[in-house]
Each structure stands twice: as C-alpha cells, then as structure tokens.
C-alpha cells in the first residue's frame, strides 16, 4: 500500500445552534448562581455522555420530572434552585407545572433551553385544530423531543418512524374513519432527509389537502449532506457522538450507506487502530451534541494511528512466517466456518472454527467482526498459495497455561464454561485450556445428569496438575467454601428482629422452613397467620418468597425461629384503624345462629347482629329476614377490645330512618298528598 494517508473533519461538525445555546446558557447560569444554590437539568441537557460526566463532576445533575418538581417546591432563599430545560424540550403538562411553581416560589428559577427549531414544532402542534385535523410526526416515539411535541396536540395523533409505518397507520385509519379531517404532518428535527422525502410523497398521494411542515433543522440538513459527500470519497469514517444521540445515529446510518468501513464512537479512547489498518483517507463526522474539544481529540488520535499503521505496514513487508510462530492478524472476513486474517506479510491467514474454540455453541459471526485483532499459532505455511493456517486455541492455551498452574499452587478460584459431559465427569474451558472435573467434584448429586450443567459458566479450583498440560478441577470445593463463607457471614450478622427475604424450602405439619440464603429458618404454624390454620399449606407453598423476621436463634444448634405475621397485618388492628363505635359498615352475612347472625366486616373480622338488633319488630329467627351471602348496612354499637368481639345493629339504622320520617313537617307531607292526587286520578 502506497500513497499519502490523510484525516479530514466534515464541515458543520460539532455543536449545532440549539445545543450551543443550551450549553452557553447553563454556563452563564453557573456564573450567576449564588452560594448555596443548586443547578440541575431536566433530563440530560444534550445526548453526549462525556459532557454529562463533566457536568456531574461540577455537581450539576440530571433529574427526572418528579424530582425536579420536588426540588423546585423546596427551594429557599438560602438554597435557591435553578432548573435548565434540555435542548430537546419537555412535555406540556410538566412545563406548565414547573411554570406554576416558579410563579409561586421566588427562589426557584426555570430556564428554558429548548431548541428554537423544536419550539417551532411545538407551535405547529398547539395551533392545529383537533376538531378539523389529525396530527402526524415522523420520528422516534421514545425520543424526548417527540414526546414533548406530541403532548401539545390534544386530538388524534400518530408517531411514525418510517414510510412503512405511516402507510400502515393511515391505511388502517381510512378503513375505520371517514370524518374528512385534514392531516397535519411535521418531522423530528434530526430525522433522515431521505426518509422524510419518502413520507412526504406518500402522504401527498393519499391526501391532496395535507398540510406538511418541513421541520428538520437546517443545520441537520447541511450536516447530513456533507457527511454523505465525505463518506463517498473516504475508505474509512469515524462518527463521533453519544450513543443516545438521535442525530448522530442518523449520521452513522448515512455514512454506512456510502462507506462500509464506518465506526461510531463516543470518545477518542474507543478508537480501534485495526479498523483503519489499510485506510488511506479517513473522515471524521460528528453529531450536534459533540463538543469541539472531543472532535479535535479524535482527529489527533486518528492522525497518530494513521502514522503508526503506515510505519508498521512498511516493517511487515520484511517479515517471514514459520510453523510454530505466534502472530497477530487483522480480521478481514468472518463466516461460521472460519476467520480470514491480514497478516501484513504478503500472506493471508485463516483460522478454522475448530481451531478457535471447543464450544459447539460458539458462533464466529456473533463474536468477531472485521478489524478485530486476533492472535494465532502458525500450524502450516504455504508460500506457493500465500496462505497460513493458524490456531487461536493453541496460542491462547500456551499463553494461559501458566495461569492454570499458578492457580493450582495458589488455590485461586477460576471461572470457565462447561463445554461437554464426558465419561466420568465434565470438561471446563478456561482461556482455551481444557480442565477435567470428575463427576464427584461437579456438585451434581450422585447419579445425577452431568449434562444439566453443560453450557453453564462456573467457578472452580484446579486441584491437580498432570503432565503434559493436563489439569484436574473441582466445582464442588468452591461451592462448599462459598456456603461456609455465606453461613459464617449470616451468623455473624443475625439479630432478633432483623428482616429477611427468603424462599419456602419445605413444609411440615408444624410449620414452614424458609431458605434465608444458604441458612434455613422455621416459621411455626402459629406465626404464619392471624387466623387458626391446621396446615401451613393453607397459607404458603414451596417456592413462595416471604418477608420474615427473626424471633429467636441458637447459633450452637443452628436453629432460627422466624415470624411472618405482623401487627400491621393483624385483621383486628386493621379493623380498629378503619372503624369506631357508631360507624356504619357494609357487612356480609356469613353464618346464622338461633340468637343472631354473624356478619363479615373485613377479612377475618366478624361481628354479631343479635336477633333483637335485626328488625324493629320481634322475629322468630334471623333467617326470617336475612340469608347467607346477603350484604347489609349495620351500625357498630359495641367493640370489645379484650375479647376481640364486635356488636352490630340493623335495627338502629331502621329506627333512625323511622324517626326521620316522623319528623317530616306536616306541610311537606300535605304537599306530597296534593301532588300525588292527580296521579291517583289518572290511574283510576
């Protein structure tokens, strides 16, 4: 490869007008902030992770809507609060609420940094007549800008992210509605121009009277055009911007269409030199939320990479490969069968799938990509064909074997994936080295299915090294140590009254055993429920998760007595918190006795309606007027706290109603008779 290697920054890279305005406004607010004051942004001010981290370092945090309102209400003269509305804008309801608080609390300042281009869409949505039109916005429904816009139109509205989504929505609408409403369509400020053109053409065909507003930011349009032109004449593109930035995502998509070797990074430290090993002309494109300092840092780093790659390339021309060498190559092609590598020595390397891993579930296409650096052990070299067969397994195993030996000597815990069950045990793959674990050391019960742990990533210790390069491991010894450590920590910190979240492990006739995390405790039958139960299965089942607390414990006997029911869940306490003597309750008849009827007031609390309290007249038995399941209103006439008994009366309510009827003025009664007389005559 020969020729000059260059790096070029696209025009219009970096902060757009709206972002620059928001950042400068925030900086100005910081300068004016009095001592004791706090500044926060409602959501991230801009979609750039490194900039947000720099704000957090200066104690400027991002808050959600609820926290913003709370801080605004609590602002005082000693501790004023300034809230910056992000460049993407916020919903109408949140904005109005904050404006109201700002009017009521002079120590709270609301600063609106919504981009003017976004404000324009707000006005379009607010001024649209919901009775005569429906609203369409082309954009990402989850983007904060889109959510803010859609909150400003009260009528029928749609968010579509493509012409296909728009076609589906409007075709369905045409089939269901024929109301003559006019479509009003706008677009998210950072949308792709090509996508916007397609949606406009479709809407115009379907509705000749549609009102269309081209609200893509003019800077966005120019930025996308320049990015496309630069990508078309480069053999490598670096897109710089936050991973949550919508406009950066659009730039990445545009550049990928023109240049396959396009990468998206948030900052210079993410640059991978291998991606541009053969590139002559690399372009840098940046999103609207990317600071200029960050762009310059990427430019500087990329320029150094280009220089180093060129020098390495010249040196590599003099290299020769021999069987047994360990070399590093750049991935140029990936398939499920093999990797192809550029070895920079006039030789193409390839690594077959079986020479990469012993894991049959491992997919090369999911774990490697073009530009990755891969180290391999040279198995065979063909000067005639100009190819070299490599083994990544061998290179990894040789490099990592000493780690396995050291782990055995130091009794270090390692981690690996169980790749297969073999005769007498399983095989763990750890950094390309196969570790055999006998069945007795797997932690699987005797005569259990060893294949049940195949595919799992497990912790293990190497317990024996055998030549040549053979290791015996144990999963069981690590599990035992973890259990002991867990138990020791548990008993060191347990105390009466301490709450735990556990899982029901087993049930007996006298209670339930609960796993508290490696240690079991028992909830006695009487502690499971406030009502009398005969079997714990009436309340809990094996596998249920419970919140319990320690009633007592014996560290020597390893016994723990747990409580489950609490005073807060005591039905009698719940009843007392809701009702008092004299209150009227809606109750359900649950049982009949010769002396009265029992009625359920709340779950597990019944009251007695004595036979003398059922009616105003004497009755022979409660069933003369009541039936099981009937819901009636009754007054609480007595509460016996000591015996936990409640007396109810229907009669008291009947007597009150009768007294009220008798107290009706005679004149009113006469008027009723006069008014009813014509009705009687008509009936006759």
MOJO-V850096 format. One line per field, one symbol per residue. ss: DSSP state (H for helix, E for strand, C for the rest). phi: phi as a letter, one per 40 degrees, with the letter a starting at -180 (. if undefined). psi: psi as a letter, one per 30 degrees, with the letter a starting at -180 (. if undefined). A space follows every 10 residues. Layout:
# MOJO-V850096
ss: ???
phi: ???
psi: ???
This chain:
# MOJO-V850096
ss: CCCCCEEEEC CCCCCCHHHH HHHHHHHHHH HHCCCCCEEE EECCCCCCHH HHHHHHHCCC EEECHHHHHH HHHHCCCCCC EEEEECCCCC CHHHHHHHHH HHHHCCCEEE EECCCHHHHH HHHHHHHCCC CCEEEEEECC CCCHHHHHHH CCCCCCEEEE CCHHHHHHHH HHHHHHCCCC CEEEEEECCC CCHHHHHHHH HHHHHHCCCC EECCCCCHHH HHHHHHHHHH HHCCCEEEEE CCCCCHHHHH HHHHHHHHCC CEEEECCHHH CCHHHHCCCC EEEEEECCCC CHHHHHHHHH HHHHHHHHHH HHHHHHCCCC CCCCCEEEEE EEEECCCEEE EECCCCCEEE EEHHHCCCCC CCCHHHHCCC CCEEEEEEEE EECCCCEEEE EHHHHHHHHH HHHHHHHHHH CCEEEEEEEE EECCEEEEEE CCEEEEEEHH HCCCCCCCCH HHHCCCEEEE EEEEEECCCE EEEECHHHHH HHHHHHHHHH HHHCCCCCEE EEEEEEEECC EEEEECCCCE EEEEHHHHCC CCCCCHHHCC CCCCEEEEEE EEEECCCCEE EEECCCHHHC HHHHHHHHCC CCCEEEEEEE EEECCEEEEE EECCEEEEEE HHHCCCCCCC CHHHCCCCCC EEEEEEEEEE CCCCEEEEEC HHHHHHHHHH HHCCCHHHHH HHHHHHHHHH HHHC
phi: .bhcbbbbcc cgchdcdccd cccccccccc cccccgcbba bcgddbcacc cccccccbgb bbbccccccc cccccbccbc bbbcccccgb cccccccccc ccccbccbbb bcbdddccdc cdcccccccc cbabbbbcic dccdcccccc ccbcccabbb bacccccccc ccccccbacg cccbbbadcb ccccccdccc ccccccbcbc bbbcbcdccc dccccccccc ccbbbabbcb iccccccccc ccccccccbc cbbbbcaccc cbdccbcbcc bbbbbbccbc cccccccccc ccccccccdc cccccccccb bbdgcbbbbb cbabbccabb bccfbgbcba bcdccbaccc ccbcccbbad hccbcaccca bbcccgbbcb bcdccccccb cccccccccc fccbbabcca bbcgibbbbb fgbcbcbddc bcgcddgccc ccbcgccbca bcbabbccfb bbbacccccc cccccccccc ccbcacgccb bbbccabbcb ibcbcchgbb bbbcdcccac ccbcacccbb bchccbcbac caabcccfbb cbbbcbcccc dccccccbba dhcbbcbbcb abbdcibcbc cbdgbbbbbc dcbcacbcbc adccbbadgc bbcaccbabc cccfbbbbac ddcccccccc ccccdccccc dcccccddcc cccc
psi: kllkklkkkk lgkakleeee eeeeeeeeee efklkflkkl kjlkelijee eeeeeefggj lklaeeeeee eeefklefil kkkkklffll leeeeeeeee eeefjfgkkk jjgkkeeeee eeeeeefkjf ffllkkkjaj ffkeeeeeef fgkfaklkkk gleeeeeeee eeeeefkigg kkkkkakkfg lkeeeeeeee eeeeeejfgk jkjjgkkeee eeeeeeeeee efglgkkjkk lkfgjeeeee eeeeeeefje ikljlfleff kjeffgegke jkkkkklfgj keeeeeeeee eeeeeeeeee eeeeefffkl klkfljlklk kfkklfelkk kjghggkklk jlefgelfjf fkkefffllk fkkkklkjek kjeefhlkkl jeeeeeeeef eeeeeeeeef hkklklkjfl kljgalkkjj hgkkkkjlef gffklkgljf ffgkfkklkl kkfkkklkhk kklkeeeeee eeeeeeeeee fffklkfkkl jlkkelklff akkkjgifkk lkjleffelf lklfkfffel lkfkkkjllk elljeefhkk klkeklefgj eeeeeefell kflkkjlkkf lklefakkkk elkgjllkjl ffgelflkle lefefllkfk klklkjfkjj eefhkkklke eeeeeeeeee effkkeeeee eeeeefeeee eee.
